[in-house]
């Protein structure tokens, strides 16, 4: 605050006291200094206890051995006595009141939380988000054999945390179907162990007839989608499951169902299978050799795997078959369609039909973006109308069967998203649905007797009529 003195006040002081001009100025300055000090004391003096806010009292007061709930006065209508209501103490993020934490009356209650792992998440990042001690995480990582089980997180998996304030009390993580990582705090020290969750396998045989799709037929027979996928993988070198499946086709499959603690987990591997496609019968059996390698063979010991896949896409709808006199949908003229079109959404992965070397990758006229692969035995496969190429797809690269080389699109002369696939032998176009594919190597001679003895009873389960389903314990 600034003090202002009128000129007549200065003159009056000087005339009344008969002072000199200098003395009068000193007197006025002294009075002003005292006034300023008085105003400063009034403005900055300590607040009285009545002015202290309730939350400040809670944080600054000494611990009370017999704490009573704080009371707050509520307004009352005129003529009535105001009432007093309890005031809740501020709550700490861990769930414990600030008063309890301050007084040390009790340790924080344990809290539990399930965290779903996001893409690019790490345990360090999750610990920091939850405000948990990273020192606890460092201690766990230092335990023998635990670091790998902690660091390789999978997007979508769930982690179960138990903690008190910033201290980790426990952590559970499902490593796989057979193992669970369990972390606990015992006597103040974190301990970790990997618990075994053994799966129980039950052998089951089902039979079915296809009415509209393989998936529906397998589900109607009592199995699950995984078994349908397994069937397509086993017979995928002989049958184009995108195109060749017809109503009336039938199957029989013996497989393992996996249970844990009496509860169903999933369908396990196919042990033996029979598929009848358009009147032609195919048989396959799973054989694990003495070195632990598992493969599928026909009853004669020839591998089900061949040099080429029938279809470079999985379970997509086919819009156009091989036709030497097809009316081109864009050019409106008769042009031989020397390949098969697989209608599929843009971005669907395209697989190499067989092992080989990429001889061309880029745009080429009506094909749009195209990849050409040269295989042994003078075979070339062509993949057209691609939206983009997979990482690493370039001329000269060697690829193996099933490698994703590109993605479905509609570049070039295409009315919709699809893959155009060609199979050429010595430059001559062949129908990829019916061309004879070279066989893979048969079972090794040293294991043939073992194979025959083990495969015979398994193949009998799909050959012998068993009704709609049989469960063997």
SULNOR-V43534 format. One line per field, one symbol per residue. psi: psi as a letter, one per 30 degrees, with the letter a starting at -180 (. if undefined). A space follows every 10 residues. Layout:
BEGIN
psi = ???
END
This chain:
BEGIN
psi = kkkkklefee eeeeeefhll eeeeeeeeee eeeeeeeeee eeegkkklff fklefeeeff llkkfikkkk kkklkllkfl kklkkkkkkk klfffkleee eefgellkkk lkkkkkklkg kleeeeeeeg hljfeeeeee ffkkgfeefe filkkflkkj kkljcgkkel kkkjeaffkk kkkljkhgkk kkljkkikkk kkkkklllkk eeleeeeeef fgaleeeeee eeeegfffkj feefklkfkl lkkklkkklk hfkkelkalk ekkkkjjhfk kkkkkkkjlf ggkklkllff gkkfklfkke kglkhlkkfk lkkfikjkfe fhlkkkjiak kjklkkfkkk kkflkakjfk jakjbffbkl kkkkllhgkk kkjlgkelkl kfjlkfkkll kfkkfakkah laikflklkk kljkjhfkkl jfffkkkkll klkkefgeee eeeefeeeff ffekkgafkk kk.
END
